[in-house]
Amino acid sequence: MSNELLLVMGIWNALLVVASIVVVFIAGIKIVTSSSWYKKRFAQSQNEWVNLTRRVFDPLKRKLFSDLEQHLRSMEGDVLEIGIGPGSNFDYYPQGTSLIAVDSNPHVEESLKRNLEKAGRKIYLKKFVAASAEDMSCKGEIGVEDNSVAAVVCAKLLCNLSDLQMRKTIAEVKRVLMPGGRFYFLEHVAAKPWTCQYFLQHLVTKLRIWPSLYDGCCCNQNTLSYIHNGGFKWVQSEKIQANCSQEMFSAPNSIYSIWRARVILYFVNIWLVGLAEKGQLSEEKKKL
């Protein structure tokens, strides 16, 4: 057997070993992330992440919610937040907000209610719906009816969705909004094409490394195209690079925690901030 053939066989066997390791790793991650233990731990880690990165996201959220109070004055109704997690947006909601909370992980409800208590009487929790954002039409009192809410808030959720799930979720947002209701979104998206960051985002997503580690998150999403195709009356958005410098993290956090957060945010520091409005029913019928 020639040396060239031995070399080719050696490379092929090495590739098979690497591929097998990757497959086993991803399968193991899927088993772990589908467990109740992981979902409880993930709910806890969400709260820790919110506290760690509060100053990083504060400017983005102030921009996102700048007109929410005025909108709720002109259109009375509930605010529906999908993928609410521990409730990281309570500081930005107007006094007296009536809230419908939706999250597919039922284990977040405990930390959500703790943070509601800290908010005092500022926010009234109308109901918590343990459901996927792509189908909130549960039967009975736990579901969300058509044309029933004044605003839908979605922050850091759409990155976790597949193409089909994204389309269904946007359709659900439009379904539950009242005519004239608004969709407020804050989502990390792909970096500028042909940059180092852009290639790294695609690499860790295509190899399923990032989605496996972060509950299905894809750091190379093109979220805006889905929203533009969602049938809204109008869409306004802006891409903003988050400030992830050292001073944006509060002192009580360990050096390791801050270092880890900055590494994660390198992959997800381009944020899409915007809102979309649902047309009146007469306008919707014209489109059909």
C-alpha positions, 0 to 999 in steps of 0.5 A, spaced: 500 500 500 502 506 497 504 512 502 499 516 499 493 511 500 495 511 507 495 518 508 488 519 505 486 513 509 489 516 515 486 523 514 479 520 512 479 516 519 481 522 523 475 526 520 470 520 522 473 520 529 472 528 529 465 527 526 463 522 531 465 526 537 461 532 534 455 528 533 455 525 540 457 532 543 450 535 540 446 529 542 448 529 549 447 537 549 440 536 546 438 530 552 441 535 557 437 541 554 431 538 554 431 536 561 427 539 567 433 540 571 436 544 565 430 548 564 430 550 571 437 552 571 436 556 565 431 560 568 436 561 574 441 563 569 437 568 565 436 572 572 443 572 573 445 574 566 440 580 566 443 583 572 450 582 569 448 585 563 443 591 565 448 597 563 449 594 557 442 593 554 439 599 558 440 604 552 437 599 547 431 598 552 430 606 553 430 607 545 425 601 544 420 603 549 421 611 548 414 611 546 410 605 549 407 610 555 404 614 549 402 609 545 398 605 551 395 612 553 392 613 546 390 605 545 388 602 552 389 595 553 394 589 555 401 589 554 403 582 552 411 580 552 413 573 549 419 569 551 418 574 558 423 570 562 425 573 569 422 579 567 428 584 565 423 589 562 419 591 568 423 598 569 421 600 562 414 599 563 409 605 564 405 605 571 399 601 571 401 596 565 396 590 565 401 585 563 400 578 559 406 574 560 408 568 555 414 563 556 415 556 553 419 555 560 414 554 566 420 554 571 421 562 569 414 563 573 417 563 580 423 568 578 418 572 574 413 573 580 419 575 585 421 581 580 414 583 579 414 584 587 420 588 586 416 592 581 411 594 586 404 596 584 407 599 577 405 592 573 399 588 574 400 581 572 393 579 568 396 572 567 402 567 565 401 563 559 406 557 559 406 556 551 410 557 545 410 564 542 408 560 535 401 558 538 398 562 543 391 560 541 390 555 547 383 554 549 380 557 555 382 562 559 389 561 558 390 563 551 390 569 547 385 572 543 385 575 536 385 583 536 386 583 544 392 586 546 395 594 545 402 592 544 407 585 544 414 586 546 419 581 544 426 581 546 432 576 545 427 571 543 427 570 535 434 568 535 432 561 538 427 560 532 427 556 526 425 559 519 418 556 520 417 558 527 419 565 526 414 565 521 409 562 525 411 567 531 410 573 527 403 571 524 401 570 532 404 577 534 400 580 528 394 575 530 393 578 537 394 585 536 389 590 536 388 594 529 393 599 531 397 595 536 404 595 536 410 590 536 416 592 540 422 588 538 429 587 540 433 582 537 441 580 536 442 579 528 448 578 524 454 582 523 456 586 517 457 581 511 464 579 510 467 581 517 471 577 521 465 577 526 460 575 521 464 569 519 465 567 526 457 567 527 456 563 521 461 558 523 459 557 530 451 557 528 452 552 522 456 547 526 451 547 531 456 549 537 452 556 539 445 553 538 447 547 542 450 551 548 445 557 548 438 553 548 437 553 540 440 561 539 442 562 532 447 568 532 447 569 525 439 571 524 436 576 519 430 577 523 428 584 520 426 580 513 421 576 517 418 582 520 418 586 514 414 580 510 409 579 516 404 584 513 404 590 518 402 597 516 409 599 517 416 597 520 421 602 523 428 599 525 435 601 527 441 596 528 445 598 534 452 596 536 452 594 544 457 597 548 460 591 551 466 595 554 469 593 561 466 599 565 459 597 562 459 591 567 458 593 575 463 592 580 460 586 584 461 581 578 467 577 578 473 578 573 471 571 570 463 573 569 465 579 566 470 576 561 465 570 559 459 576 558 464 580 553 466 573 549 458 572 549 457 579 547 462 579 541 458 574 537 451 578 539 453 585 539 449 587 533 442 589 535 435 590 531 431 595 535 424 597 532 417 597 532 411 595 527 404 597 527 398 592 525 393 596 520 386 597 521 381 591 519 379 595 513 386 595 511 387 588 512 381 586 508 384 590 502 390 586 503 387 579 502 
